[in-house]
Amino acid sequence: MQPTQLVSIIIVYWNSAEHLPHCLDCLSLQTIRDFEIIIIDNGSTDGGTDALEQRYPELQLHLESLGSNQGFAAANNLGARLAHGKWLALLNVDAFPKPDWLEKLIAASKANPEFASFSSRQIQANHPNFLDGAGDAYHVSGFAWRIGLGYPVDQYGLKHTEVFSPCAAAAMYLREAFLDTGGFDEDFFSYYEDVDLGFRLRLKGYKSFYVSDAVVHHIGSATFGVRSDFAFYHSHRNLVWTFVQNMPLKLLWKYLPAHILANIIYVFFYTVSGRGKVLWKAKWDALRGLSKAMKKRRSIQRERRITNTELLGAMEYGWFQPYLLGYRLRRVLESYEKES
């Protein structure tokens, strides 16, 4: 099927009536107009998607309503199948793009045709002096993080650069590459599904690029609050499956001790901190799902097109790096406060 539009914007909606109007208002102001908007209502009960087409006649809206919450991964996959655009722009309902957001992403895609996914510069909507992320980094131990999360916006995330994968809260994917790789893993439901997809895209030779001037303001940051048990559980379960399914065999055996050690350290830390019950369940369910993950692994590894050296070049591998993220952030913020 030939694309009939340049971009299909996919918004997964679930009981977010307080955010959707602002999100759509921002899309109404985009400086390029060759896009459609596909809203997947994931079984909402708040009436937030009622009569959307009448409320936004200037937008080309398509609403698909599901009977229950199928998860972020499955809803976006449905949106990708319904899309008519060459590019898929995934946007969280609580992410509010600047008017030139799409324009900057498309310009970056034209200037960097060797890349198949693009990550936005996310700024915390409720704390606009701080970043919410500048793409995702992936460590050889299997742990990933949002680059620049919590760092001052006037000092970090200011340059275009290659990243391991985009954060799907505001990302653009070549639809052909997205579908070629199978889209998001629906067993993940939510969280880490974008890292897993980014890993599979990279194994097939599709690279990711961070676009520093494609800006969205995003409410969903965990920097200034405790992450929900739902997010905590799914992140720590899904990171195990991501590592097992995607890491090539030689690298899997080489970095398996680091993966196991990191999981033990986090289990110990969060058990002492009072969140052990959720984390133990996440790890137990991850182990229960390993047989299915191994079946997926065989298919994923058969289709790998890059070398281990090329893959490692896109990863982080400092032994203590995952454990020092909070320490480094505190040091940066202390310095920032002194300068202010």
KEDOKOL-372152 format. One record per residue (C-alpha): residue number from 1; x negated, z negated, y. Coordinates in Angstrom, 2 decimals, always signed. Layout:
<rec num="NUM" X="X" Z="Z" Y="Y"/>
...
//
This chain:
<rec num="1" X="+0.00" Z="+0.00" Y="+0.00"/>
<rec num="2" X="-1.42" Z="+1.02" Y="+3.36"/>
<rec num="3" X="-1.26" Z="-1.73" Y="+6.02"/>
<rec num="4" X="+1.47" Z="-1.10" Y="+8.57"/>
<rec num="5" X="+0.19" Z="-3.75" Y="+10.95"/>
<rec num="6" X="-3.18" Z="-5.11" Y="+11.95"/>
<rec num="7" X="-2.52" Z="-8.82" Y="+11.31"/>
<rec num="8" X="-0.03" Z="-10.86" Y="+9.33"/>
<rec num="9" X="+0.07" Z="-14.45" Y="+10.57"/>
<rec num="10" X="+1.15" Z="-16.85" Y="+7.83"/>
<rec num="11" X="+2.51" Z="-20.28" Y="+8.72"/>
<rec num="12" X="+3.40" Z="-22.74" Y="+5.98"/>
<rec num="13" X="+6.13" Z="-25.02" Y="+7.26"/>
<rec num="14" X="+7.26" Z="-28.38" Y="+5.94"/>
<rec num="15" X="+9.34" Z="-30.72" Y="+8.10"/>
<rec num="16" X="+7.32" Z="-30.08" Y="+11.26"/>
<rec num="17" X="+10.02" Z="-29.40" Y="+13.83"/>
<rec num="18" X="+8.05" Z="-31.22" Y="+16.51"/>
<rec num="19" X="+5.16" Z="-28.73" Y="+16.26"/>
<rec num="20" X="+6.63" Z="-25.33" Y="+15.35"/>
<rec num="21" X="+8.00" Z="-24.41" Y="+18.82"/>
<rec num="22" X="+4.63" Z="-25.02" Y="+20.48"/>
<rec num="23" X="+2.85" Z="-23.04" Y="+17.78"/>
<rec num="24" X="+5.20" Z="-20.07" Y="+18.20"/>
<rec num="25" X="+5.03" Z="-20.31" Y="+22.00"/>
<rec num="26" X="+1.25" Z="-19.94" Y="+21.72"/>
<rec num="27" X="+1.64" Z="-16.91" Y="+19.46"/>
<rec num="28" X="+4.04" Z="-15.37" Y="+21.98"/>
<rec num="29" X="+1.17" Z="-15.34" Y="+24.48"/>
<rec num="30" X="-1.38" Z="-13.54" Y="+22.30"/>
<rec num="31" X="-3.25" Z="-10.79" Y="+24.10"/>
<rec num="32" X="-2.93" Z="-8.41" Y="+21.15"/>
<rec num="33" X="+0.55" Z="-7.67" Y="+19.86"/>
<rec num="34" X="+0.01" Z="-5.80" Y="+16.59"/>
<rec num="35" X="+1.03" Z="-8.67" Y="+14.34"/>
<rec num="36" X="+3.89" Z="-10.05" Y="+12.32"/>
<rec num="37" X="+4.59" Z="-13.71" Y="+11.59"/>
<rec num="38" X="+5.56" Z="-14.85" Y="+8.11"/>
<rec num="39" X="+6.87" Z="-18.40" Y="+7.93"/>
<rec num="40" X="+7.12" Z="-19.97" Y="+4.49"/>
<rec num="41" X="+9.50" Z="-22.94" Y="+4.65"/>
<rec num="42" X="+8.34" Z="-25.18" Y="+1.82"/>
<rec num="43" X="+11.65" Z="-26.89" Y="+1.08"/>
<rec num="44" X="+12.09" Z="-28.55" Y="+4.49"/>
<rec num="45" X="+15.12" Z="-30.66" Y="+5.32"/>
<rec num="46" X="+14.70" Z="-31.09" Y="+9.10"/>
<rec num="47" X="+16.33" Z="-27.83" Y="+10.22"/>
<rec num="48" X="+13.22" Z="-26.80" Y="+12.14"/>
<rec num="49" X="+13.40" Z="-23.16" Y="+11.00"/>
<rec num="50" X="+17.10" Z="-22.64" Y="+11.75"/>
<rec num="51" X="+17.86" Z="-19.47" Y="+13.79"/>
<rec num="52" X="+14.19" Z="-18.79" Y="+14.49"/>
<rec num="53" X="+14.70" Z="-15.04" Y="+14.86"/>
<rec num="54" X="+17.28" Z="-15.65" Y="+17.58"/>
<rec num="55" X="+15.10" Z="-18.18" Y="+19.37"/>
<rec num="56" X="+12.04" Z="-15.90" Y="+19.40"/>
<rec num="57" X="+13.31" Z="-12.32" Y="+19.73"/>
<rec num="58" X="+9.97" Z="-11.19" Y="+21.17"/>
<rec num="59" X="+8.18" Z="-12.03" Y="+17.90"/>
<rec num="60" X="+8.39" Z="-10.10" Y="+14.65"/>
<rec num="61" X="+9.35" Z="-13.01" Y="+12.43"/>
<rec num="62" X="+10.05" Z="-13.11" Y="+8.73"/>
<rec num="63" X="+11.26" Z="-16.41" Y="+7.25"/>
<rec num="64" X="+11.07" Z="-17.13" Y="+3.55"/>
<rec num="65" X="+12.67" Z="-20.40" Y="+2.43"/>
<rec num="66" X="+11.71" Z="-22.15" Y="-0.81"/>
<rec num="67" X="+13.93" Z="-24.64" Y="-2.58"/>
<rec num="68" X="+11.20" Z="-27.27" Y="-2.85"/>
<rec num="69" X="+7.68" Z="-27.98" Y="-1.69"/>
<rec num="70" X="+5.48" Z="-25.66" Y="-3.76"/>
<rec num="71" X="+2.27" Z="-26.70" Y="-2.01"/>
<rec num="72" X="+0.09" Z="-25.16" Y="+0.66"/>
<rec num="73" X="-1.73" Z="-22.92" Y="-1.82"/>
<rec num="74" X="+1.34" Z="-21.35" Y="-3.43"/>
<rec num="75" X="+3.15" Z="-20.90" Y="-0.11"/>
<rec num="76" X="+0.22" Z="-19.04" Y="+1.45"/>
<rec num="77" X="-0.12" Z="-16.86" Y="-1.65"/>
<rec num="78" X="+3.52" Z="-15.91" Y="-1.30"/>
<rec num="79" X="+2.96" Z="-15.09" Y="+2.34"/>
<rec num="80" X="-0.02" Z="-12.90" Y="+1.43"/>
<rec num="81" X="+2.10" Z="-10.94" Y="-1.05"/>
<rec num="82" X="+4.81" Z="-10.40" Y="+1.56"/>
<rec num="83" X="+2.34" Z="-9.42" Y="+4.29"/>
<rec num="84" X="+1.98" Z="-5.91" Y="+5.71"/>
<rec num="85" X="-1.21" Z="-6.47" Y="+7.68"/>
<rec num="86" X="-4.80" Z="-5.47" Y="+7.02"/>
<rec num="87" X="-5.77" Z="-9.02" Y="+7.94"/>
<rec num="88" X="-4.16" Z="-12.34" Y="+7.00"/>
<rec num="89" X="-4.36" Z="-14.98" Y="+9.71"/>
<rec num="90" X="-3.51" Z="-18.38" Y="+8.27"/>
<rec num="91" X="-2.37" Z="-20.90" Y="+10.85"/>
<rec num="92" X="-1.21" Z="-24.48" Y="+10.38"/>
<rec num="93" X="+2.01" Z="-25.31" Y="+12.13"/>
<rec num="94" X="+0.18" Z="-28.01" Y="+14.12"/>
<rec num="95" X="-2.56" Z="-25.60" Y="+15.25"/>
<rec num="96" X="-2.06" Z="-24.10" Y="+18.70"/>
<rec num="97" X="-4.15" Z="-20.99" Y="+19.44"/>
<rec num="98" X="-5.38" Z="-19.91" Y="+22.85"/>
<rec num="99" X="-3.93" Z="-16.57" Y="+24.06"/>
<rec num="100" X="-7.03" Z="-14.60" Y="+23.06"/>
<rec num="101" X="-7.40" Z="-16.22" Y="+19.62"/>
<rec num="102" X="-6.41" Z="-13.16" Y="+17.61"/>
<rec num="103" X="-8.25" Z="-10.84" Y="+19.98"/>
<rec num="104" X="-11.51" Z="-12.76" Y="+19.44"/>
<rec num="105" X="-11.09" Z="-12.82" Y="+15.65"/>
<rec num="106" X="-10.45" Z="-9.08" Y="+15.51"/>
<rec num="107" X="-13.40" Z="-8.39" Y="+17.81"/>
<rec num="108" X="-15.63" Z="-10.45" Y="+15.52"/>
<rec num="109" X="-14.38" Z="-8.54" Y="+12.48"/>
<rec num="110" X="-15.25" Z="-5.23" Y="+14.12"/>
<rec num="111" X="-18.69" Z="-6.45" Y="+15.19"/>
<rec num="112" X="-19.41" Z="-7.94" Y="+11.75"/>
<rec num="113" X="-17.85" Z="-5.60" Y="+9.17"/>
<rec num="114" X="-19.89" Z="-7.11" Y="+6.33"/>
<rec num="115" X="-17.78" Z="-10.30" Y="+6.57"/>
<rec num="116" X="-14.35" Z="-10.69" Y="+4.95"/>
<rec num="117" X="-13.22" Z="-14.05" Y="+6.34"/>
<rec num="118" X="-13.46" Z="-15.64" Y="+9.76"/>
<rec num="119" X="-13.20" Z="-19.26" Y="+10.85"/>
<rec num="120" X="-11.86" Z="-20.44" Y="+14.21"/>
<rec num="121" X="-13.26" Z="-23.05" Y="+16.57"/>
<rec num="122" X="-10.90" Z="-25.98" Y="+16.12"/>
<rec num="123" X="-10.57" Z="-28.60" Y="+18.83"/>
<rec num="124" X="-8.70" Z="-31.84" Y="+18.31"/>
<rec num="125" X="-5.40" Z="-31.51" Y="+20.14"/>
<rec num="126" X="-5.08" Z="-35.24" Y="+20.77"/>
<rec num="127" X="-8.78" Z="-35.69" Y="+21.63"/>
<rec num="128" X="-9.77" Z="-32.40" Y="+23.31"/>
<rec num="129" X="-13.33" Z="-33.49" Y="+24.02"/>
<rec num="130" X="-14.07" Z="-33.40" Y="+20.29"/>
<rec num="131" X="-14.26" Z="-30.72" Y="+17.66"/>
<rec num="132" X="-11.97" Z="-30.60" Y="+14.68"/>
<rec num="133" X="-14.28" Z="-28.20" Y="+12.90"/>
<rec num="134" X="-16.44" Z="-25.09" Y="+13.12"/>
<rec num="135" X="-16.08" Z="-23.74" Y="+9.60"/>
<rec num="136" X="-16.79" Z="-25.46" Y="+6.28"/>
<rec num="137" X="-20.10" Z="-26.42" Y="+4.71"/>
<rec num="138" X="-20.59" Z="-26.81" Y="+0.96"/>
<rec num="139" X="-23.21" Z="-29.06" Y="-0.63"/>
<rec num="140" X="-24.77" Z="-28.40" Y="-4.02"/>
<rec num="141" X="-23.34" Z="-31.72" Y="-5.23"/>
<rec num="142" X="-19.84" Z="-30.26" Y="-4.90"/>
<rec num="143" X="-18.83" Z="-32.04" Y="-1.71"/>
<rec num="144" X="-17.72" Z="-30.09" Y="+1.36"/>
<rec num="145" X="-17.09" Z="-30.99" Y="+4.97"/>
<rec num="146" X="-15.86" Z="-29.49" Y="+8.21"/>
<rec num="147" X="-18.86" Z="-28.59" Y="+10.34"/>
<rec num="148" X="-18.95" Z="-30.46" Y="+13.64"/>
<rec num="149" X="-15.90" Z="-32.62" Y="+12.94"/>
<rec num="150" X="-15.78" Z="-35.29" Y="+15.63"/>
<rec num="151" X="-18.69" Z="-33.88" Y="+17.64"/>
<rec num="152" X="-18.44" Z="-33.24" Y="+21.43"/>
<rec num="153" X="-17.01" Z="-29.79" Y="+22.18"/>
<rec num="154" X="-19.39" Z="-29.16" Y="+25.08"/>
<rec num="155" X="-22.46" Z="-29.52" Y="+22.87"/>
<rec num="156" X="-21.59" Z="-28.27" Y="+19.37"/>
<rec num="157" X="-20.00" Z="-25.27" Y="+17.68"/>
<rec num="158" X="-20.87" Z="-22.99" Y="+20.59"/>
<rec num="159" X="-22.50" Z="-20.12" Y="+18.68"/>
<rec num="160" X="-21.22" Z="-17.51" Y="+16.26"/>
<rec num="161" X="-22.76" Z="-18.04" Y="+12.83"/>
<rec num="162" X="-22.28" Z="-17.50" Y="+9.12"/>
<rec num="163" X="-20.59" Z="-20.40" Y="+7.31"/>
<rec num="164" X="-19.89" Z="-21.10" Y="+3.66"/>
<rec num="165" X="-16.12" Z="-20.74" Y="+4.07"/>
<rec num="166" X="-13.41" Z="-20.92" Y="+6.73"/>
<rec num="167" X="-11.06" Z="-23.84" Y="+7.23"/>
<rec num="168" X="-7.62" Z="-22.43" Y="+6.40"/>
<rec num="169" X="-5.93" Z="-24.39" Y="+9.20"/>
<rec num="170" X="-6.87" Z="-21.42" Y="+11.41"/>
<rec num="171" X="-8.63" Z="-18.66" Y="+9.49"/>
<rec num="172" X="-8.49" Z="-14.91" Y="+9.07"/>
<rec num="173" X="-9.05" Z="-13.13" Y="+5.72"/>
<rec num="174" X="-9.25" Z="-9.47" Y="+4.84"/>
<rec num="175" X="-6.04" Z="-9.16" Y="+2.81"/>
<rec num="176" X="-7.68" Z="-6.86" Y="+0.28"/>
<rec num="177" X="-10.42" Z="-9.44" Y="-0.39"/>
<rec num="178" X="-7.90" Z="-12.33" Y="-0.50"/>
<rec num="179" X="-5.82" Z="-10.57" Y="-3.16"/>
<rec num="180" X="-8.87" Z="-9.26" Y="-5.03"/>
<rec num="181" X="-10.05" Z="-12.84" Y="-5.47"/>
<rec num="182" X="-6.64" Z="-14.11" Y="-6.56"/>
<rec num="183" X="-5.77" Z="-16.06" Y="-3.43"/>
<rec num="184" X="-5.61" Z="-19.83" Y="-3.46"/>
<rec num="185" X="-5.65" Z="-21.72" Y="-6.75"/>
<rec num="186" X="-2.09" Z="-23.01" Y="-6.95"/>
<rec num="187" X="-3.06" Z="-25.87" Y="-9.28"/>
<rec num="188" X="-4.80" Z="-27.42" Y="-6.27"/>
<rec num="189" X="-1.44" Z="-27.73" Y="-4.45"/>
<rec num="190" X="-3.15" Z="-28.74" Y="-1.19"/>
<rec num="191" X="-6.64" Z="-29.64" Y="+0.07"/>
<rec num="192" X="-9.96" Z="-28.07" Y="-0.93"/>
<rec num="193" X="-8.08" Z="-24.90" Y="-1.80"/>
<rec num="194" X="-9.77" Z="-23.12" Y="+1.11"/>
<rec num="195" X="-13.24" Z="-24.26" Y="-0.03"/>
<rec num="196" X="-12.49" Z="-23.10" Y="-3.56"/>
<rec num="197" X="-11.27" Z="-19.72" Y="-2.30"/>
<rec num="198" X="-14.31" Z="-19.43" Y="-0.04"/>
<rec num="199" X="-16.54" Z="-20.11" Y="-3.06"/>
<rec num="200" X="-14.83" Z="-17.41" Y="-5.14"/>
<rec num="201" X="-14.96" Z="-14.93" Y="-2.26"/>
<rec num="202" X="-18.68" Z="-15.58" Y="-1.89"/>
<rec num="203" X="-19.30" Z="-15.14" Y="-5.62"/>
<rec num="204" X="-17.74" Z="-11.68" Y="-5.27"/>
<rec num="205" X="-19.99" Z="-10.85" Y="-2.34"/>
<rec num="206" X="-17.54" Z="-11.57" Y="+0.50"/>
<rec num="207" X="-19.16" Z="-13.60" Y="+3.29"/>
<rec num="208" X="-17.61" Z="-15.82" Y="+5.99"/>
<rec num="209" X="-18.25" Z="-15.96" Y="+9.74"/>
<rec num="210" X="-17.53" Z="-18.63" Y="+12.36"/>
<rec num="211" X="-16.14" Z="-17.26" Y="+15.64"/>
<rec num="212" X="-16.96" Z="-19.74" Y="+18.38"/>
<rec num="213" X="-14.66" Z="-18.23" Y="+21.01"/>
<rec num="214" X="-11.57" Z="-17.99" Y="+18.77"/>
<rec num="215" X="-10.11" Z="-21.35" Y="+19.76"/>
<rec num="216" X="-7.19" Z="-23.39" Y="+18.45"/>
<rec num="217" X="-6.18" Z="-26.96" Y="+19.24"/>
<rec num="218" X="-5.35" Z="-28.73" Y="+16.00"/>
<rec num="219" X="-3.50" Z="-32.02" Y="+15.58"/>
<rec num="220" X="-4.33" Z="-32.58" Y="+11.91"/>
<rec num="221" X="-7.74" Z="-34.25" Y="+12.25"/>
<rec num="222" X="-8.66" Z="-37.31" Y="+10.24"/>
<rec num="223" X="-11.48" Z="-38.35" Y="+12.57"/>
<rec num="224" X="-9.52" Z="-40.95" Y="+14.49"/>
<rec num="225" X="-7.32" Z="-42.18" Y="+11.66"/>
<rec num="226" X="-7.29" Z="-43.05" Y="+7.98"/>
<rec num="227" X="-6.53" Z="-40.12" Y="+5.72"/>
<rec num="228" X="-3.30" Z="-40.38" Y="+3.77"/>
<rec num="229" X="-3.39" Z="-41.23" Y="+0.07"/>
<rec num="230" X="-1.94" Z="-37.77" Y="-0.59"/>
<rec num="231" X="-4.84" Z="-36.00" Y="+1.15"/>
<rec num="232" X="-7.37" Z="-38.44" Y="-0.31"/>
<rec num="233" X="-6.16" Z="-37.92" Y="-3.86"/>
<rec num="234" X="-5.98" Z="-34.13" Y="-3.74"/>
<rec num="235" X="-9.33" Z="-33.74" Y="-2.01"/>
<rec num="236" X="-11.18" Z="-35.87" Y="-4.55"/>
<rec num="237" X="-9.45" Z="-34.32" Y="-7.54"/>
<rec num="238" X="-9.85" Z="-30.75" Y="-6.35"/>
<rec num="239" X="-13.52" Z="-31.01" Y="-5.39"/>
<rec num="240" X="-14.34" Z="-31.62" Y="-9.07"/>
<rec num="241" X="-12.45" Z="-28.51" Y="-10.16"/>
<rec num="242" X="-14.08" Z="-26.45" Y="-7.40"/>
<rec num="243" X="-17.55" Z="-27.40" Y="-8.61"/>
<rec num="244" X="-16.80" Z="-26.88" Y="-12.31"/>
<rec num="245" X="-15.02" Z="-23.55" Y="-11.90"/>
<rec num="246" X="-17.33" Z="-21.87" Y="-9.46"/>
<rec num="247" X="-20.91" Z="-23.07" Y="-9.80"/>
<rec num="248" X="-22.97" Z="-20.55" Y="-11.83"/>
<rec num="249" X="-24.29" Z="-21.92" Y="-15.12"/>
<rec num="250" X="-27.92" Z="-22.48" Y="-14.17"/>
<rec num="251" X="-26.92" Z="-24.14" Y="-10.93"/>
<rec num="252" X="-24.18" Z="-26.12" Y="-12.66"/>
<rec num="253" X="-26.69" Z="-27.75" Y="-15.00"/>
<rec num="254" X="-29.26" Z="-28.18" Y="-12.24"/>
<rec num="255" X="-26.88" Z="-29.94" Y="-9.83"/>
<rec num="256" X="-24.54" Z="-31.65" Y="-12.31"/>
<rec num="257" X="-26.51" Z="-34.94" Y="-12.00"/>
<rec num="258" X="-26.08" Z="-34.81" Y="-8.21"/>
<rec num="259" X="-22.35" Z="-34.11" Y="-8.66"/>
<rec num="260" X="-21.89" Z="-37.02" Y="-11.05"/>
<rec num="261" X="-23.97" Z="-39.35" Y="-8.87"/>
<rec num="262" X="-22.01" Z="-38.44" Y="-5.75"/>
<rec num="263" X="-18.70" Z="-39.08" Y="-7.51"/>
<rec num="264" X="-19.94" Z="-42.46" Y="-8.78"/>
<rec num="265" X="-21.13" Z="-43.46" Y="-5.32"/>
<rec num="266" X="-17.82" Z="-42.54" Y="-3.71"/>
<rec num="267" X="-15.79" Z="-44.27" Y="-6.43"/>
<rec num="268" X="-17.83" Z="-47.45" Y="-5.96"/>
<rec num="269" X="-17.65" Z="-47.29" Y="-2.17"/>
<rec num="270" X="-13.91" Z="-46.72" Y="-1.97"/>
<rec num="271" X="-13.16" Z="-49.23" Y="-4.70"/>
<rec num="272" X="-14.94" Z="-51.88" Y="-2.65"/>
<rec num="273" X="-13.11" Z="-50.62" Y="+0.45"/>
<rec num="274" X="-9.70" Z="-51.07" Y="-1.19"/>
<rec num="275" X="-8.82" Z="-47.45" Y="-1.97"/>
<rec num="276" X="-10.06" Z="-47.42" Y="-5.53"/>
<rec num="277" X="-6.64" Z="-47.03" Y="-7.17"/>
<rec num="278" X="-6.03" Z="-43.61" Y="-5.57"/>
<rec num="279" X="-9.58" Z="-42.43" Y="-6.17"/>
<rec num="280" X="-9.67" Z="-43.50" Y="-9.82"/>
<rec num="281" X="-6.42" Z="-41.60" Y="-10.41"/>
<rec num="282" X="-7.86" Z="-38.52" Y="-8.69"/>
<rec num="283" X="-10.96" Z="-38.53" Y="-10.89"/>
<rec num="284" X="-8.97" Z="-39.23" Y="-14.05"/>
<rec num="285" X="-6.61" Z="-36.34" Y="-13.33"/>
<rec num="286" X="-9.61" Z="-34.12" Y="-12.54"/>
<rec num="287" X="-11.04" Z="-34.91" Y="-15.97"/>
<rec num="288" X="-7.69" Z="-34.24" Y="-17.63"/>
<rec num="289" X="-7.65" Z="-30.81" Y="-16.02"/>
<rec num="290" X="-11.18" Z="-29.82" Y="-17.02"/>
<rec num="291" X="-10.15" Z="-27.72" Y="-20.02"/>
<rec num="292" X="-7.99" Z="-25.53" Y="-17.79"/>
<rec num="293" X="-10.76" Z="-25.40" Y="-15.20"/>
<rec num="294" X="-13.21" Z="-24.19" Y="-17.84"/>
<rec num="295" X="-10.86" Z="-21.34" Y="-18.78"/>
<rec num="296" X="-10.70" Z="-20.28" Y="-15.14"/>
<rec num="297" X="-14.46" Z="-20.60" Y="-14.93"/>
<rec num="298" X="-15.04" Z="-17.94" Y="-17.56"/>
<rec num="299" X="-12.98" Z="-15.42" Y="-15.61"/>
<rec num="300" X="-14.56" Z="-16.34" Y="-12.27"/>
<rec num="301" X="-18.13" Z="-16.11" Y="-13.55"/>
<rec num="302" X="-17.51" Z="-12.74" Y="-15.23"/>
<rec num="303" X="-16.68" Z="-11.26" Y="-11.84"/>
<rec num="304" X="-19.68" Z="-12.72" Y="-9.97"/>
<rec num="305" X="-21.61" Z="-10.16" Y="-7.94"/>
<rec num="306" X="-24.30" Z="-12.21" Y="-6.17"/>
<rec num="307" X="-27.47" Z="-13.94" Y="-7.32"/>
<rec num="308" X="-28.04" Z="-17.67" Y="-7.49"/>
<rec num="309" X="-30.58" Z="-17.34" Y="-4.69"/>
<rec num="310" X="-28.04" Z="-15.64" Y="-2.44"/>
<rec num="311" X="-25.47" Z="-18.32" Y="-3.20"/>
<rec num="312" X="-27.88" Z="-21.19" Y="-2.53"/>
<rec num="313" X="-28.75" Z="-19.61" Y="+0.80"/>
<rec num="314" X="-25.20" Z="-20.36" Y="+1.97"/>
<rec num="315" X="-25.13" Z="-23.97" Y="+0.71"/>
<rec num="316" X="-26.40" Z="-27.33" Y="+1.91"/>
<rec num="317" X="-28.80" Z="-29.12" Y="-0.41"/>
<rec num="318" X="-30.34" Z="-32.19" Y="+1.25"/>
<rec num="319" X="-30.13" Z="-35.05" Y="-1.27"/>
<rec num="320" X="-28.72" Z="-37.58" Y="+1.20"/>
<rec num="321" X="-26.80" Z="-35.17" Y="+3.42"/>
<rec num="322" X="-23.24" Z="-35.95" Y="+2.23"/>
<rec num="323" X="-23.84" Z="-39.68" Y="+2.67"/>
<rec num="324" X="-25.30" Z="-39.45" Y="+6.16"/>
<rec num="325" X="-22.46" Z="-37.53" Y="+7.82"/>
<rec num="326" X="-20.86" Z="-40.65" Y="+9.26"/>
<rec num="327" X="-24.20" Z="-42.08" Y="+10.37"/>
<rec num="328" X="-25.19" Z="-38.88" Y="+12.15"/>
<rec num="329" X="-21.80" Z="-38.62" Y="+13.84"/>
<rec num="330" X="-22.13" Z="-42.18" Y="+15.15"/>
<rec num="331" X="-25.59" Z="-41.41" Y="+16.53"/>
<rec num="332" X="-24.30" Z="-38.27" Y="+18.26"/>
<rec num="333" X="-21.35" Z="-40.13" Y="+19.79"/>
<rec num="334" X="-23.57" Z="-42.99" Y="+20.96"/>
<rec num="335" X="-25.83" Z="-40.49" Y="+22.70"/>
<rec num="336" X="-22.82" Z="-38.69" Y="+24.15"/>
<rec num="337" X="-21.39" Z="-41.92" Y="+25.57"/>
<rec num="338" X="-24.73" Z="-42.80" Y="+27.18"/>
<rec num="339" X="-24.96" Z="-39.36" Y="+28.80"/>
<rec num="340" X="-21.39" Z="-39.65" Y="+30.05"/>
//
